[in-house]
Amino acid sequence: MSVRRIMGTETEFGISVQGQPHANPMVASTRLVNAYASSTLKARRARWDFEEESPLRDARGFDMAREVADPTQLTDEDLGLANVILTNGARLYVDHAHPEYSTPECTNPLDIVKWDKAGELIALDACRFASVPTDADIVLYKNNTDNKGASYGSHENYLMRRSTPFGDIVRHLTPFFVSRQVITGAGRVGIGQDGRGDGFQLTSRADFFEVEVGLETTLKRPIINTRDEPHADPEKYRRLHVIIGDANLAEISTYLKVGTTSLVLAMIEDRYLTADLSVRQPVMSLRAVSHDPTLGHLLEIDGRTLTAVQLQWEYFHQATAYVAERYGVDVDVQTKDVLARWESVLTRLERDPMECATELDWVAKLKLLNSYRDRDGLEWNDAKLHLIDLQYSDLRPEKGLYNRLVKLGQIKRLLDDESVIAAMHDPPEDTRAYFRGRCLDKYSDSIAAASWDSVIFDLPGYESLQRVPTIDPMRGSKAHVGPLLDRSPTALALFEALTR
């Protein structure tokens, strides 16, 4: 394996209604998603199919009883909230109090960045469509906490071999997640869940994690989430649901987040990792690393102490050896690029973190905040710094400070605007998202529902709805079904060709 595998991201956006601090966020989120659906004719009819979802199945070998589950875990219940399936294969919906965007299935880190960024533009368009003269404007933030004690998620999903022992995943991923925040953190003003402690930390999520392993995502948040819902053949695959990441705006932060994680997963699957890098008291260590932007905090690991950057070096060196042994000179371009960028970032973080200000969110944000602190003599408890922190994540191009840094050339990018705009409407061509997206685009009036692993047609001459399963994420690609879709003028013609 390399960095390539089926993967995706999910982002819950922070939401506010201008001039209405007490506005109901669920109502505002519903208004926003419905506005996007109404503006896009092809997104109006098809509903999300919940039939194949199983959010209470635990990777440790049991199902949680529904009567003891928190209501936020019951994501297989159709609550009647706004839910839009997009022609790019993605999903835009209301997740309790937030609008959420889930990327289509992708096969590599760069595509994740592309369709994740497309989600920002889709969310921004939804804000514009929802902002009419009779309603107050809705503003979205790509962040993870309101600094009042609430946190909302930014999740990653990786398809893995079912044969990989879950205990191996826990043992090797926990220290990786404790340490990877030096690269993936989005930065945050404030310490503690309510942000009242003075200071700056690497991530916006670390203070909200309370246990090492568990099924929950909103209460008793675990470093390793055990939700076992593969959206693929469960005999072959599991989908690792990662809830510990930050919502990144910097493209290189997102790229390295999923690229390095995919490499570590490949090593776990191939049982290549042998050294025990277990961190003592991982939850406390997670927070301690986040609270120290000097990157000097020492982690206790098997009788020795390492900084988080040094622990990342351990994973990097093993990944380099693994790729060399498995692929030699035949390594693919993105795997080679992820390794090179990983090494470069760690080298500079060790020397002076500010050297990464053009690539990593937390460093870019800290540099920006320090410029205000130096200019105006501000302490970390100054409310102005909290506002700057929030404004960094504002999606509006004319208001968001991240977007301003990009325009000033102070943040490096991996993509151009044209490719991201195209990804708002076009699906990836190398996964089943292509089939789902093309069907929504070409046969929108005949699609009754869809999900990650099926498309359901409402066809003339058939008394019942017809489900086309898409259980294999690698089938349904352009190479597989593109010519068939091109020569099928109607959904009926497509269905009969598929079932002939």
N, C-alpha and C positions, 0 to 999 in steps of 0.2 A: 504493500500500500504506500501511498504518498499523501500529499495534502488533498488529493481528490477523493471525494465520497459524497453521498447525498447529504445535504445540509440545508439549514434554513435559519432565519431569525424571526423573532416576534418582538414588536415594540409597542408598549403602552405609552401614549403621549400624555404629559401633563396638560391640563386644560383649564382655561379661565375665560370668563365672560367680562369684557371690559365694562367697568362702571357698575358691575353687579358682583361684589365680593361674596355674597351668600347664594349665588345661583346654584341650582342643583346640577352637579356635574354629569349625572346620568342623562338628564333631560338635554343638556347641552351637547353631550356626545351623540345622543340619538339624532338630534337636529342636524349635526354635522354629517354623520354617515348617510342619513336619508337625503340630505341635500346633494351629496355626491352621487348617490344612486339616481336621483331625479334628473341630474344633469347628464347622466350617461345612460341612454336608452337601453343599451345592452346589459346593463347591470340591474335592471328593474325587477325582472320576473324571478330569476333563479334564486332559490333559497338554499341555505346551507343544510346539508344532510348530516344529521347527528347520529344516524343509526349505527355506524361502525365505531363510534368513539367509546373509549373505556378509561376514563380518567382516574378510576379508583384501583386499577390494577397495579400492583406493586412488583418491582423487579426482584424483590426478595422472595417471591413465590406465593403471594396471597393477594386477595382482593379486600380492600377496606370496606366495611359495611356502610351502606348509604346513610343509615340512621346516625352514625357517629361522625360522618364527614362534615367538614365545614361547608356551608353553602357555596363558598367561592371555589370549591374543588369540583362542583358538579357541572363541569363545562359541557357535558353531553345532554343537558336539558335545554330545550328550546324555550327561552324566556320571552320570546317575541321581540327581542331587542333588534335594532338595525344590524343587518348583516349582508354584506355585498361581496359577491365573487367577481373578480376583475379579469379582464381579457389578457392581462399579463400573467395569469395563473395564481395571483396572490389573493388575499382575503382582507377586507376592511370591515371591521365590526365593532360593536360596543361590548367591552368586557367590564361589566359592572359599572364603574364610575369613569371609565376612560375609553377613548377611541383607540383601537389597536390595529396594527398592520402586521400581517404575516407574509413574509416573502414567499414566492413560489419555490419549489424544490430546485436547488442549484447543485452543481457538481464540483465547484472550486471556489477558493476564497475571493478571487476577483469578481466573479459573478455575484457572490453574496454582497459585496460592496455595492455593485451596480444596482441590484434590485432592492437593497436596503435604502440606498439614496433615492431611488425612484419612489419609495414609500414616503419619504419626506416631501417630495413634490406633490404626490397624491394627497397627502394630508393637508398641505398648504392650499391646494386647489379646493379641497372640501371646505376649508375655512372661508375661502372667497365665495363659494357657492352658498354657504350658510349665512353670509353677511349680507343681508338685504336691508333696505331703509327702515323697515318696521322692527328689526331685531338688532340687539347689540352685537358687536363683532366678537367672534370667538378667536382666541389666541392659543396656539399649541406650543408646547415646550418639549424638546427631546432631552428629558432628564429623568431622574428616578425618585425624587422625593420633593414634598412640598415644604420641608423644613418645619413641619408642625407635627411630626411623628408618623406620617404616612409615607409608604414607599410603594412604587408600582414598578412592574417588571420590564426587563429587557432580556429576553431568553434566546438561547441558541439550541439548535437541534441537530444531532449527528446520528446517522444510521450506522449501526455497528453489527458485527456478527453476533448472533444469539449464542454461539458456542463459547464466547468469552466469559469466563467466570465473573460475576458481578463484584465479588470480593476483590479481584484484581483491579477492577475499575476504581473502586473506592480507595484502595491502598495507594495507587500511583497517581490518581487525579487530585486527591485532596491536597498534597503539598504543592502540586502544580498550580491549583487554583489559589491557594494562599499566596503564592509568589507572583503569579502572572499579572496581578493588579499594578505592578510597577510599569507595565506596558499598556494595559487595557483600561486603567482607571480614567474616569471622566473628570475627576476633581470635584471637591465640594468645600464650600465655606461652612464651618460649623462642625462640632464634634457631638456625637450622640444622636439618637433617633430623632430628637426634636431640634437638633442643630444648635442648642443653646451653649454648648461648650465652645470656647474661643479657639480658633485655629483653622488651618487648612488641612485637608486630607486627600489622599490619592483617589478614593472612590466615593460614590454616593450611596453604595449599597452595603458596605462592610458592617456598619453598625446595626443592620437589621437581621443579621444571621445569628441563630441561636443554638443550632445543633449541627452535628457532623453529617448525619444521614437521615432522610425522611421523605415522606410522600407529599407533605404540604408545600404550598408555594406562597401563602400569604400569612400564615401563622407558624410559629416555630420553624422559620425558614432554615433549610439545611444547605450545607455546602454542596453535598451530592444529593440531587433529587432522584427519587426512585420510581417516578411515574413511568409505567411500562406500556406505552401506547404506540406501537411501531408504525402504524399507517402503512404497513407492508406485510409480507408473509411472516407471521409471528414465529414460525418454525425456523426461519433463517435469520431474522433480524430483530434487534431491539432499537428503539430510538432513544438515545441519551438526551434527556431534557435538562439543559444547563440553565440555572436561574441566577447564577452568581455574578454575571457580567453587568457592566454598565451600558447605558445607551450612549454609544459613541457617535460623534459628529465627524471627527477626523477620519478620513478614509484609511490612512495607514494604521490607525489604532484598530479599526474593524478588521482590516486585512490580516494583521498579525494575530488578533484575537482568535479568529477562526482557523487561520493557517497553522499556527503553532499548536492549537488544541487538536486539530485533525492529525498532525504528525504524532503527537503523544498518544492519541487513540490508536493509531496504526501500530505503534510500538507495543502497546498493551495487547492488542489483538494478536500480534505475532509473538507474544511472550518474550519480547526482546529486553524489556526492563528487568533488571535483576537486583540492582542496588535498592536498599530500603531507605527512602528519603522521608519517612514519616516525620511529621512535625509534632512536637509536644504541644498539647492543648491547641488544636488547630483553630477553633473559633476565636479564642483570645488572641492567637497569633495573627489571624486574619485582620482583626481590628487594629492590633499594634502596628502591623506593616502599613496599613492605610493611614494611621495617625502620624506617621513619620515621613514627611516629604523629603527629608535629607537622605532617606534610604539607608540609614545606618542601623536600624533595629536588627538585633541578632535573634535568629530562630534556633531553637534547640532541636538538633537532628542527630539521633543515633550517637550520642556522646560528644558531639562537636557542635559548633555554632557557625551559622552562615547567615549572611544578609539575604533578603529576597532576591536581589540581583544575582548573588552567587549561587543561589538555589536554581534560578533560571539558567545559569551557565551549565549546571549539572545536566539539566534536561537538553539544553542545546547540544552539548558535546555528545550525548548519547544519540540524539537525533541525527547529527552529522555522521556518526559512525554507522548508524542503522541505514541511512540512505546510501552511503558509500558501499556497504556490503550488499544491499539488495539490488541496487540499480547501477552502480558504477558511473560510467560516463553517459548512460542512457536516461538519467534522471530528467523528469519533465521540467519545463521552464518555470512553472509556478513554484514547484517544490524547491528548486534551486534559489529562486528569488526570495521565498519566505525565509530560508536559512540565512541568506546573505543579509536581509534586512534585520532579522532577529539578532544576528551577531553584531551588526553595526549599532543597533539601538542599545544593546546591553553594554557594549564598549563605551558608548557615550554617557549612558546613565551612570556607569561606574566612575567616569571621569568628572562629569559635571552634567546633571540632569537638564540644565537649561539648554544644552546643545540639541536637545530633542524637541524644542519648542515649536518647530515647524511641522512635526509629525505626530506627536502624542497629545491627546486632549488635556490630560491633567497638567502637563508642563506648559502648554500654550495658555491655559487658563491661569495658572499660577504666575506666569510672566506678566500677563495682562493685569492681574490683581496687584502684583507688586509695583507695577508702574503707577497705579492710582495711589497705593499706600505711600510710595516715595514722594509723589507729587503733592499729595494733600495731607501727609502725616497721619494716615489712618491706622487705627489698631484693628485687630481681627474681629473685634466685637462691633465694629461700626456697621450700621444697617446698610450703608451704601455698598459695602462689599458683598452683602447678601444679594442686593439688587443686581450687581454686576454679574454675579454667579448665575442668577436666573436669566439675565439677558443674553448671556453666552449661548444658552440653549434655545432661545426664541427662534422659531422656524422662519419668521418673516425676514426676507432678504434685506429689507431696509432698516430693520431693528436689531436682528440677531448679531451679537458680537462675533460669534464664530464666522458667520457669513461675511462680516466686514473684514476680518483677518484674511479670509480667502481672497477677497477682492484686492486687498493690499499686497497680495503675494507673500503673506507671512505664514500661510499654511500650505504645505505641499499636497497635491492631489494625485490620484492614480488614474482618474477618468476625466473625460471631457463632457461638457454639458449635453452635447448631442446624443451620446450613447445613453446617458441617464434618462433623458426625455423619452427616447425610444423605448426604454425599459418600463416606462409608465404604462405602455399599451401592449408591448410585445412580450411574450413569454420566453424563457430560456428554451433553446432548441434541442437540448440533449437530455431532457427528462420528461416524465409524463405531464408536467405543467404545460408543455407545448400542446398536447391533445386537449387538455381542459381549456386552456386559453383560446385556442383556435375555435373550439366548439362554441364557446361563449361569444366569440366575435362573429362567427359565420352563421350560427343557428340559434341565436339568442331567443327567438320566439318558441323554440322547441325544447329548450332546456328547463326542466321543472326544478331540478336541484343538482347539487354537486358537492363533492368533498375531496379530501386529498386522495382517496382511493376509489372514487367512482364518479361517473357522470350519469344522470338520470334524465331520460328523454320522455317527452309527451308527444306521441306520434299518431298521426291519423291512421285509422284502421286497427289500432290496438286498444283494447278496453282498459288495460292497466298500464302504468308507467313502466318503462323499460330501463333497467340498470345495466350500464356497461362498466364492469369492474376494471380498475387500474391499479391492481395490487402490487405490480412491479414498478418501482419508481424509475427504472431505466427504460421501460417500454413506453410507447406513446410519444417518443421523440420525433423530431422532424424527419430523421432518416427512416424511422419506422412507419410513420403514418402520414407524413407530409404529402406524398403523391396521392394517397387515398382521399385525404381531405380536399385536395385541389380538384379532383375529378368527381366529387360528390356534391351536386348542387343543393341537395336538401339533407336535413337530418335523417329522413326516412331512407334515402339512398345510402347514406353513410352506415346506418344501423344494419340495413340488409346486407351490405357488403361485408360488414364485420362479422355477421352471424351466419353468412351463407355457408 
